[in-house]
Amino acid sequence: MSILVTGARGAVARNLAALLSARGLAHRLGSREPAGPRTVRCDLSDPGTFPEALAGARSVFLYAEASGIEAFVEEAVAAGVEHVVLLSSSAVLAPAAADNPLAAAHRTVEDALLASPLRATLLRPGSFATNALGWAGPLRAGTPVRLPYPGAHTDPVHEADLAEAAYAVLTDPALAGRSYTLTGPQSLTFADQLSILGRALGRPVPYEEVTAEQWKAEVGAFIPGPYADALLEYWAAGDGVPATLTDHVTRLTGRPARSFGTWAEEHVGDFSADGFRNAEDPGPLARTGASGKGE
Ligand SMILES: NC(=O)c1ccc[n+]([C@@H]2O[C@H](COP(=O)([O-])OP(=O)(O)OC[C@H]3O[C@@H](n4cnc5c(N)ncnc54)[C@H](OP(=O)(O)O)[C@@H]3O)[C@@H](O)[C@H]2O)c1
């Protein structure tokens, strides 16, 4: 059994690849920017890259890029792939998901997989703990984080738990072919998350409440308007309203989901003045063009 891990530079893919390596499972990494011996070029929006990436693969860990999904499915079937594990999003479960830009790519890819002969396992996380990296700029500069809804709850889930869940469904056929809603162990407001980060950093992390309009204008250069609107809508709906949690991480991994406090302690370096991230980098939320429940 050989496994293709797409999106190799991503946080979840990196953690999954480390697990596969540590346990000696045959796998190949695919990335738009391949680096390293076991990595091939795989751009999910460029079907020309699919044949080499998929050759010999029986399972795939897939990021939700919608533009090439029909061609990807066709090539995967032709290559003999049997099982695809999709990193989807719990945004697909929202009542208005059909009109939600945060859910769109995930829905399109889920639908294409479910309509195909491939066995599909859908991992639907809520909000990633890594979204907090979007605060690295102000935290490193020592300025307040500007929040439109400091009281909005999310369910931050650790990237290592997502990778362990993916590992479980890739390696245990009894778990495959279903969908899982993956959350962290606690519903936390953004203010809670900043206070937990502050404890890990050993200094207070102030925030400043801004209006939705101010926030949208400030992020306009890197978050497209429809995504910003959808995020604001999601946060407004979660303002003072605890997120619904699941035990699916535990069911898949056999142990409790990691807390946001654990995540914060492990990522202190990303928020310190000499952290490896560029203070200009707006973080995963902006780089993916969207985030939040689940984007
Ligand atoms: N942030 C959230 O709260 C949240 C919630 C629910 C679901 N999600 C899903 O999780 C994803 C982020 O996962 P992450 O944190 O592991 O990623 P990340 O660290 O933000 O990195 C972005 C990933 O997207 C991959 N990617 C983007 N465009 C691609 C393309 N055309 N072809 C192949 N790969 C492509 C990149 O792969 P390469 O650069 O290696 O090509 C990389 O793995 C989001 O894009 C979203 O689908 C996020």
The ligand as a MOL file (V3000), in Angstrom:
LIG
                    3D

  0  0  0     0  0            999 V3000
M  V30 BEGIN CTAB
M  V30 COUNTS 48 52 0 0 0
M  V30 BEGIN ATOM
M  V30 1 N -7.9400 27.0600 9.0410 0
M  V30 2 C -9.0510 26.4750 9.4500 0
M  V30 3 O -9.6470 26.8300 10.4760 0
M  V30 4 C -9.6200 25.3340 8.6600 0
M  V30 5 C -10.8100 24.7740 9.0630 0
M  V30 6 C -11.3520 23.6990 8.3660 0
M  V30 7 C -10.6840 23.2060 7.2410 0
M  V30 8 N -9.5160 23.7810 6.8420 0 CHG=1
M  V30 9 C -8.8320 23.2120 5.6490 0
M  V30 10 O -7.4820 22.9520 5.9620 0
M  V30 11 C -6.6400 23.5590 4.9960 0
M  V30 12 C -5.3630 24.0700 5.6550 0
M  V30 13 O -4.6260 22.9580 6.1130 0
M  V30 14 P -3.1500 23.1420 6.7390 0
M  V30 15 O -3.2580 24.0090 7.9610 0
M  V30 16 O -2.4940 21.8200 6.8410 0 CHG=-1
M  V30 17 O -2.4690 23.9370 5.5510 0
M  V30 18 P -1.4840 25.1910 5.5980 0
M  V30 19 O -0.4070 24.9000 6.5830 0
M  V30 20 O -2.2960 26.4210 5.7180 0
M  V30 21 O -0.9030 25.1120 4.0960 0
M  V30 22 C -1.7260 25.2530 2.9610 0
M  V30 23 C -1.8410 23.8890 2.2840 0
M  V30 24 O -2.6800 23.9090 1.1300 0
M  V30 25 C -2.0240 23.1580 0.0970 0
M  V30 26 N -2.4710 23.6310 -1.2010 0
M  V30 27 C -2.9730 24.8540 -1.5000 0
M  V30 28 N -3.2430 24.9350 -2.8270 0
M  V30 29 C -2.8840 23.7360 -3.3640 0
M  V30 30 C -2.9020 23.2050 -4.6790 0
M  V30 31 N -3.3180 23.9170 -5.7340 0
M  V30 32 N -2.4400 21.9480 -4.8630 0
M  V30 33 C -1.9750 21.2180 -3.8200 0
M  V30 34 N -1.9400 21.6570 -2.5530 0
M  V30 35 C -2.3870 22.9080 -2.3320 0
M  V30 36 C -0.5590 23.4640 0.3220 0
M  V30 37 O 0.2720 22.5050 -0.2990 0
M  V30 38 P 1.6970 22.8350 -1.0190 0
M  V30 39 O 2.0530 24.2590 -0.6820 0
M  V30 40 O 2.6660 21.8400 -0.4550 0
M  V30 41 O 1.4660 22.6100 -2.4590 0
M  V30 42 C -0.5160 23.3540 1.8480 0
M  V30 43 O -0.4990 22.0050 2.2320 0
M  V30 44 C -7.4610 24.7130 4.4040 0
M  V30 45 O -7.0270 25.0280 3.1200 0
M  V30 46 C -8.8640 24.1710 4.4760 0
M  V30 47 O -9.1190 23.3980 3.2990 0
M  V30 48 C -8.9700 24.8290 7.5300 0
M  V30 END ATOM
M  V30 BEGIN BOND
M  V30 1 1 1 2
M  V30 2 2 2 3
M  V30 3 1 2 4
M  V30 4 1 4 5
M  V30 5 2 4 48
M  V30 6 2 5 6
M  V30 7 1 6 7
M  V30 8 2 7 8
M  V30 9 1 8 9
M  V30 10 1 8 48
M  V30 11 1 9 10
M  V30 12 1 9 46
M  V30 13 1 10 11
M  V30 14 1 11 12
M  V30 15 1 11 44
M  V30 16 1 12 13
M  V30 17 1 13 14
M  V30 18 2 14 15
M  V30 19 1 14 16
M  V30 20 1 14 17
M  V30 21 1 17 18
M  V30 22 2 18 19
M  V30 23 1 18 20
M  V30 24 1 18 21
M  V30 25 1 21 22
M  V30 26 1 22 23
M  V30 27 1 23 24
M  V30 28 1 23 42
M  V30 29 1 24 25
M  V30 30 1 25 26
M  V30 31 1 25 36
M  V30 32 1 26 27
M  V30 33 1 26 35
M  V30 34 2 27 28
M  V30 35 1 28 29
M  V30 36 1 29 30
M  V30 37 2 29 35
M  V30 38 1 30 31
M  V30 39 2 30 32
M  V30 40 1 32 33
M  V30 41 2 33 34
M  V30 42 1 34 35
M  V30 43 1 36 37
M  V30 44 1 36 42
M  V30 45 1 37 38
M  V30 46 2 38 39
M  V30 47 1 38 40
M  V30 48 1 38 41
M  V30 49 1 42 43
M  V30 50 1 44 45
M  V30 51 1 44 46
M  V30 52 1 46 47
M  V30 END BOND
M  V30 END CTAB
M  END
